[in-house]
Amino acid sequence: MKQIIETSAAPAPIGPYSQAVLANGFLYVSGQIAINPENGELNTASLEDETHQVMRNLKAVLLEAGYHFNHVLKTTIFLTDMALFAEVNEIYGSYFEGSFPARETVAVKGLPKGVDVEISVVAYKAD
């Protein structure tokens, strides 16, 4: 059985998808971009601002489902340019304590709304 996870503390989906789906202890969180859920505006003044907003959006969805970053098993980071990797990586890493999840980072030609960073996660918590 799957459960759809929705929270107003993260941006509403901009297409036909859910913020997250929970099934058998696994939480699949859709890719988040730097939309500020309070005003619906992009928070892209700097790469630092953008990355922190993405991570705050992920955290909001995780918390709505009763999960935390320490439950994350795997992440996927999409960047518009691998030259952004070091700065994004440093900020991303600051949200985790202890062991890090598995991850891949890929450069793509473009991302929704012209942002530079999108991150999705898969988390797990035993019932």
CYANA upper distance limits for C-alpha pairs under 8 A (distance plus 0.5 A):
  1 MET  CA     23 ALA  CA      6.60
  1 MET  CA     24 ASN  CA      7.88
  2 LYS  CA     21 VAL  CA      7.03
  2 LYS  CA     22 LEU  CA      6.07
  2 LYS  CA     23 ALA  CA      5.11
  2 LYS  CA     24 ASN  CA      8.14
  3 GLN  CA     21 VAL  CA      6.17
  3 GLN  CA     22 LEU  CA      5.53
  3 GLN  CA     23 ALA  CA      6.98
  4 ILE  CA     18 SER  CA      7.19
  4 ILE  CA     19 GLN  CA      8.27
  4 ILE  CA     20 ALA  CA      6.59
  4 ILE  CA     21 VAL  CA      5.21
  4 ILE  CA     22 LEU  CA      6.87
  5 ILE  CA     18 SER  CA      7.67
  5 ILE  CA     19 GLN  CA      6.77
  5 ILE  CA     20 ALA  CA      5.52
  5 ILE  CA     21 VAL  CA      6.25
  5 ILE  CA     22 LEU  CA      7.48
  5 ILE  CA     61 VAL  CA      7.87
  5 ILE  CA     64 GLU  CA      7.63
  5 ILE  CA     65 ALA  CA      6.96
  6 GLU  CA     18 SER  CA      7.75
  6 GLU  CA     19 GLN  CA      6.39
  6 GLU  CA     20 ALA  CA      7.45
  6 GLU  CA     61 VAL  CA      7.66
  6 GLU  CA     64 GLU  CA      7.84
  7 THR  CA     12 ALA  CA      8.41
  7 THR  CA     19 GLN  CA      8.45
  7 THR  CA     60 ALA  CA      7.88
  7 THR  CA     61 VAL  CA      6.96
  7 THR  CA     64 GLU  CA      6.87
  8 SER  CA     12 ALA  CA      7.55
  8 SER  CA     37 PRO  CA      7.41
  9 ALA  CA     37 PRO  CA      6.55
  9 ALA  CA     38 GLU  CA      8.09
  9 ALA  CA     57 ASN  CA      7.81
  9 ALA  CA     60 ALA  CA      6.22
  9 ALA  CA     61 VAL  CA      8.01
 10 ALA  CA     36 ASN  CA      8.00
 10 ALA  CA     37 PRO  CA      5.66
 10 ALA  CA     57 ASN  CA      5.43
 10 ALA  CA     58 LEU  CA      8.02
 10 ALA  CA     60 ALA  CA      6.32
 10 ALA  CA     61 VAL  CA      6.95
 11 PRO  CA     35 ILE  CA      6.60
 11 PRO  CA     36 ASN  CA      7.19
 11 PRO  CA     37 PRO  CA      5.06
 11 PRO  CA     40 GLY  CA      7.51
 11 PRO  CA     57 ASN  CA      7.65
 12 ALA  CA     19 GLN  CA      7.72
 12 ALA  CA     37 PRO  CA      8.04
 13 PRO  CA     17 TYR  CA      6.84
 13 PRO  CA     18 SER  CA      6.86
 13 PRO  CA     19 GLN  CA      6.78
 17 TYR  CA     30 SER  CA      8.38
 18 SER  CA     30 SER  CA      7.49
 19 GLN  CA     29 VAL  CA      6.51
 19 GLN  CA     30 SER  CA      5.90
 19 GLN  CA     61 VAL  CA      7.54
 20 ALA  CA     27 LEU  CA      7.18
 20 ALA  CA     28 TYR  CA      5.87
 20 ALA  CA     29 VAL  CA      4.74
 20 ALA  CA     30 SER  CA      6.21
 20 ALA  CA     61 VAL  CA      7.63
 21 VAL  CA     27 LEU  CA      6.26
 21 VAL  CA     28 TYR  CA      5.78
 21 VAL  CA     29 VAL  CA      7.18
 22 LEU  CA     26 PHE  CA      6.14
 22 LEU  CA     27 LEU  CA      4.93
 22 LEU  CA     28 TYR  CA      6.89
 22 LEU  CA     65 ALA  CA      8.37
 23 ALA  CA     27 LEU  CA      7.03
 25 GLY  CA    124 TYR  CA      5.90
 25 GLY  CA    125 LYS  CA      5.69
 25 GLY  CA    126 ALA  CA      6.13
 25 GLY  CA    127 ASP  CA      6.98
 26 PHE  CA    122 VAL  CA      7.42
 26 PHE  CA    123 ALA  CA      6.14
 26 PHE  CA    124 TYR  CA      4.94
 26 PHE  CA    125 LYS  CA      7.21
 27 LEU  CA     65 ALA  CA      8.48
 27 LEU  CA    122 VAL  CA      6.08
 27 LEU  CA    123 ALA  CA      5.43
 27 LEU  CA    124 TYR  CA      6.53
 28 TYR  CA    120 SER  CA      8.49
 28 TYR  CA    121 VAL  CA      6.77
 28 TYR  CA    122 VAL  CA      5.14
 28 TYR  CA    123 ALA  CA      7.07
 29 VAL  CA     58 LEU  CA      7.96
 29 VAL  CA     61 VAL  CA      7.81
 29 VAL  CA     62 LEU  CA      8.26
 29 VAL  CA    120 SER  CA      6.26
 29 VAL  CA    121 VAL  CA      5.77
 29 VAL  CA    122 VAL  CA      6.60
 30 SER  CA    120 SER  CA      5.80
 30 SER  CA    121 VAL  CA      7.60
 31 GLY  CA    118 GLU  CA      6.28
 31 GLY  CA    119 ILE  CA      5.43
 31 GLY  CA    120 SER  CA      4.48
 31 GLY  CA    121 VAL  CA      7.91
 32 GLN  CA     54 VAL  CA      6.16
 32 GLN  CA     55 MET  CA      8.48
 32 GLN  CA     57 ASN  CA      7.00
 32 GLN  CA     58 LEU  CA      6.98
 32 GLN  CA    118 GLU  CA      5.92
 32 GLN  CA    119 ILE  CA      5.94
 32 GLN  CA    120 SER  CA      6.74
 33 ILE  CA     50 GLU  CA      8.33
 33 ILE  CA     53 GLN  CA      8.03
 33 ILE  CA     54 VAL  CA      5.65
 33 ILE  CA     57 ASN  CA      8.32
 33 ILE  CA    112 PRO  CA      8.37
 33 ILE  CA    115 VAL  CA      7.59
 33 ILE  CA    117 VAL  CA      6.88
 33 ILE  CA    118 GLU  CA      5.39
 33 ILE  CA    119 ILE  CA      7.53
 34 ALA  CA     42 LEU  CA      6.06
 34 ALA  CA     43 ASN  CA      5.89
 34 ALA  CA     44 THR  CA      7.24
 34 ALA  CA     50 GLU  CA      5.72
 34 ALA  CA     51 THR  CA      7.51
 34 ALA  CA     52 HIS  CA      8.48
 34 ALA  CA     53 GLN  CA      5.49
 34 ALA  CA     54 VAL  CA      5.34
 34 ALA  CA     57 ASN  CA      8.21
 34 ALA  CA    115 VAL  CA      7.87
 34 ALA  CA    117 VAL  CA      8.19
 34 ALA  CA    118 GLU  CA      8.34
 35 ILE  CA     40 GLY  CA      6.36
 35 ILE  CA     41 GLU  CA      6.03
 35 ILE  CA     42 LEU  CA      4.90
 35 ILE  CA     43 ASN  CA      6.44
 35 ILE  CA     53 GLN  CA      7.58
 35 ILE  CA     54 VAL  CA      8.08
 36 ASN  CA     40 GLY  CA      5.82
 36 ASN  CA     41 GLU  CA      6.00
 36 ASN  CA     42 LEU  CA      6.51
 36 ASN  CA     43 ASN  CA      6.65
 36 ASN  CA     53 GLN  CA      7.40
 37 PRO  CA     41 GLU  CA      8.11
 43 ASN  CA     49 ASP  CA      6.84
 43 ASN  CA     50 GLU  CA      6.04
 43 ASN  CA     53 GLN  CA      7.25
 44 THR  CA     49 ASP  CA      6.55
 44 THR  CA     50 GLU  CA      5.25
 44 THR  CA    115 VAL  CA      7.86
 45 ALA  CA     49 ASP  CA      6.79
 45 ALA  CA     50 GLU  CA      7.62
 46 SER  CA     50 GLU  CA      6.65
 47 LEU  CA     51 THR  CA      6.53
 47 LEU  CA     87 GLU  CA      8.23
 47 LEU  CA     88 VAL  CA      8.00
 47 LEU  CA    116 ASP  CA      8.25
 48 GLU  CA     52 HIS  CA      6.67
 48 GLU  CA     87 GLU  CA      7.88
 48 GLU  CA     88 VAL  CA      7.81
 48 GLU  CA     91 ILE  CA      7.88
 49 ASP  CA     53 GLN  CA      6.64
 50 GLU  CA     54 VAL  CA      6.81
 50 GLU  CA    116 ASP  CA      8.50
 50 GLU  CA    117 VAL  CA      7.77
 51 THR  CA     55 MET  CA      6.77
 51 THR  CA     88 VAL  CA      6.76
 51 THR  CA     91 ILE  CA      7.41
 51 THR  CA     92 TYR  CA      7.86
 51 THR  CA    117 VAL  CA      7.21
 52 HIS  CA     56 ARG  CA      6.56
 52 HIS  CA     91 ILE  CA      7.49
 52 HIS  CA     92 TYR  CA      8.34
 53 GLN  CA     57 ASN  CA      6.60
 54 VAL  CA     58 LEU  CA      6.80
 54 VAL  CA    117 VAL  CA      8.18
 54 VAL  CA    118 GLU  CA      7.52
 54 VAL  CA    119 ILE  CA      7.51
 55 MET  CA     59 LYS  CA      6.59
 55 MET  CA     92 TYR  CA      7.61
 55 MET  CA     95 TYR  CA      8.12
 55 MET  CA    119 ILE  CA      8.46
 56 ARG  CA     60 ALA  CA      6.66
 57 ASN  CA     61 VAL  CA      7.01
 58 LEU  CA     62 LEU  CA      6.67
 58 LEU  CA    120 SER  CA      8.22
 58 LEU  CA    121 VAL  CA      8.41
 59 LYS  CA     63 LEU  CA      6.50
 59 LYS  CA     68 HIS  CA      7.40
 59 LYS  CA     69 PHE  CA      7.58
 60 ALA  CA     64 GLU  CA      6.66
 61 VAL  CA     65 ALA  CA      7.07
 62 LEU  CA     66 GLY  CA      6.83
 62 LEU  CA     67 TYR  CA      5.28
 62 LEU  CA     68 HIS  CA      6.16
 62 LEU  CA     69 PHE  CA      7.94
 63 LEU  CA     67 TYR  CA      5.63
 63 LEU  CA     68 HIS  CA      6.57
 67 TYR  CA     71 HIS  CA      6.74
 67 TYR  CA    123 ALA  CA      8.15
 67 TYR  CA    125 LYS  CA      7.84
 68 HIS  CA     72 VAL  CA      7.76
 69 PHE  CA     95 TYR  CA      7.53
 69 PHE  CA     96 PHE  CA      6.50
 70 ASN  CA     96 PHE  CA      6.99
 70 ASN  CA     97 GLU  CA      7.30
 70 ASN  CA     98 GLY  CA      8.45
 70 ASN  CA     99 SER  CA      8.43
 71 HIS  CA    123 ALA  CA      5.65
 71 HIS  CA    124 TYR  CA      6.00
 71 HIS  CA    125 LYS  CA      6.73
 72 VAL  CA    101 PRO  CA      6.50
 72 VAL  CA    121 VAL  CA      7.09
 72 VAL  CA    122 VAL  CA      6.27
 72 VAL  CA    123 ALA  CA      4.40
 72 VAL  CA    124 TYR  CA      6.91
 73 LEU  CA    101 PRO  CA      5.22
 73 LEU  CA    102 ALA  CA      6.62
 73 LEU  CA    121 VAL  CA      8.05
 73 LEU  CA    122 VAL  CA      6.24
 73 LEU  CA    123 ALA  CA      5.60
 73 LEU  CA    124 TYR  CA      7.16
 74 LYS  CA    101 PRO  CA      5.45
 74 LYS  CA    102 ALA  CA      5.04
 74 LYS  CA    103 ARG  CA      5.89
 74 LYS  CA    121 VAL  CA      6.19
 74 LYS  CA    122 VAL  CA      5.75
 74 LYS  CA    123 ALA  CA      7.46
 75 THR  CA    101 PRO  CA      7.27
 75 THR  CA    102 ALA  CA      6.91
 75 THR  CA    103 ARG  CA      5.26
 75 THR  CA    104 GLU  CA      7.25
 75 THR  CA    119 ILE  CA      7.40
 75 THR  CA    120 SER  CA      6.15
 75 THR  CA    121 VAL  CA      4.84
 75 THR  CA    122 VAL  CA      6.90
 76 THR  CA    103 ARG  CA      6.16
 76 THR  CA    104 GLU  CA      5.70
 76 THR  CA    105 THR  CA      6.41
 76 THR  CA    106 VAL  CA      8.38
 76 THR  CA    119 ILE  CA      6.10
 76 THR  CA    120 SER  CA      5.85
 76 THR  CA    121 VAL  CA      6.94
 77 ILE  CA    103 ARG  CA      8.12
 77 ILE  CA    104 GLU  CA      6.86
 77 ILE  CA    105 THR  CA      5.09
 77 ILE  CA    106 VAL  CA      6.86
 77 ILE  CA    117 VAL  CA      7.66
 77 ILE  CA    118 GLU  CA      6.44
 77 ILE  CA    119 ILE  CA      5.05
 77 ILE  CA    120 SER  CA      7.28
 78 PHE  CA    105 THR  CA      6.39
 78 PHE  CA    106 VAL  CA      5.65
 78 PHE  CA    107 ALA  CA      6.33
 78 PHE  CA    108 VAL  CA      7.02
 78 PHE  CA    116 ASP  CA      8.42
 78 PHE  CA    117 VAL  CA      6.22
 78 PHE  CA    118 GLU  CA      5.59
 78 PHE  CA    119 ILE  CA      6.67
 79 LEU  CA     84 LEU  CA      7.60
 79 LEU  CA     85 PHE  CA      8.03
 79 LEU  CA    105 THR  CA      7.87
 79 LEU  CA    106 VAL  CA      6.69
 79 LEU  CA    107 ALA  CA      5.23
 79 LEU  CA    108 VAL  CA      6.56
 79 LEU  CA    116 ASP  CA      6.00
 79 LEU  CA    117 VAL  CA      5.40
 79 LEU  CA    118 GLU  CA      7.27
 80 THR  CA     84 LEU  CA      8.47
 80 THR  CA    107 ALA  CA      5.78
 80 THR  CA    108 VAL  CA      5.62
 80 THR  CA    109 LYS  CA      6.42
 80 THR  CA    110 GLY  CA      6.36
 80 THR  CA    111 LEU  CA      7.62
 80 THR  CA    115 VAL  CA      8.41
 80 THR  CA    116 ASP  CA      5.57
 80 THR  CA    117 VAL  CA      7.40
 81 ASP  CA     85 PHE  CA      8.17
 81 ASP  CA    107 ALA  CA      6.00
 81 ASP  CA    108 VAL  CA      7.73
 81 ASP  CA    116 ASP  CA      8.06
 82 MET  CA    106 VAL  CA      8.09
 82 MET  CA    107 ALA  CA      6.28
 84 LEU  CA     88 VAL  CA      6.74
 85 PHE  CA     89 ASN  CA      6.23
 86 ALA  CA     90 GLU  CA      6.73
 87 GLU  CA     91 ILE  CA      7.00
 88 VAL  CA     92 TYR  CA      6.42
 89 ASN  CA     93 GLY  CA      6.46
 90 GLU  CA     94 SER  CA      7.02
 91 ILE  CA     95 TYR  CA      7.75
 92 TYR  CA     96 PHE  CA      8.19
 93 GLY  CA    100 PHE  CA      8.45
 96 PHE  CA    100 PHE  CA      7.04
110 GLY  CA    114 GLY  CA      7.14
110 GLY  CA    115 VAL  CA      8.30
110 GLY  CA    116 ASP  CA      8.26
111 LEU  CA    115 VAL  CA      6.25
111 LEU  CA    116 ASP  CA      7.23
111 LEU  CA    117 VAL  CA      8.00
111 LEU  CA    118 GLU  CA      7.83
